[in-house]
Amino acid sequence: MTPSAGYVLVIGSAGLDIIGRANADLHIGTSNPSNLRMSFGGTARNVAENLARLGTDVFLITAVGDDPQGKQLLFQTSESGVNVDYAITVPDQPTGTYLAILDNQGILHLGMDDMRVIDAITSEYLRQQRELFKGAIVVFVDANLPPKTLKTAVSIAWRAKIPIAADPTSVSLAPALLPHLERLWLITPNETEAEILCPHPVPHADRDMAIDAARHLVSQGVDIAIITMAEFGLGYASADRSGHVPALHTEIVDPTGAGDALTAAVIFALLNDIPLDEAVRLGLSAAALTLRSPGTVATNLSIEMLYEGLR
């Protein structure tokens, strides 16, 4: 099942994920016995690969360094079905890297990232790709983009009347989306990112406050707002409906990429005329599948697997 025409244009980060999960309680200031893994990630790249694995045509605009990691990232992403012809290779920067330290329950303790290479995606470069925008049915952006580039991406898509989906990516980057809320079709912050975008706190696991935060974002012009709450599911709102959906119980092998899988599955579902209530459930199914997968993207992702996860 694929959209009848067009493709999703995804713009933003890609990089190497280095994930360490402690074997026992974490001890700060010393080495901890752990299981370590490396895979390719980045919010935009993850969303693009998830969409491609669901059968959607995807173009990815990102930037990588002129190094072995960048070459392998583009090759592997292309092999998953994503068109990477418009990715930028930057000669004097390393490919982006994300380092995550998980406790022995698989919960993120600390994350660090170096995404300087993304600054190579300039406003001028996006303007040169106007024709690529025109063929898109949705444009997705992540907040790793430089503010001027983010503004240009939103402006080009808005003028072309293309729905815009956005992910705040982190607490430190979320403020970049505040000037653009009225132009967004979809936004998918977690609770801590939602606090940056809303005038009131969003306490962990408070589903009523999460729904209120989603409604606030809709009042600011967003068409669909989804506030994710990890093991407590999500709160969502649109102009005519809102609610809470509990998470699916699943083993947590690695939380990295779960939110990106949810975003991609919701976009896929909405593009295929699946009602919002069902779309968010499919998003939670995609997140659960990713949580119990050892990598950043579940390689067995399919629409059939998503519905199987809801049974």
ABEGO torsion letter per residue (X at the ends): XBBABEBBBBBEBBBBBBBBBBABBBBBGBBBBBBBBBBBBEAAAAAAAAAAAAGBBBBBBBBBBBBAAAAAAAAAAAAAGBBAAABBBBAABBBBBBBBBBBAAGBBABBBBBAAAAAABBAAAAAAAAAAAAABABBBBBAABBAAAAAAAAAAAAAAGBBBBBBAGBAAAAAAAAAAAAABABBBBBAAAAAAABABBBBBGBAAAAAAAAAAAAAAGBABBBBBAEAAEBBBBBAABBEBBBBBBBBBABABGAAAAAAAAAAAAAAAGBBAAAAAAAAAAAAAAAAABABABBAABBAAAAAAAAX
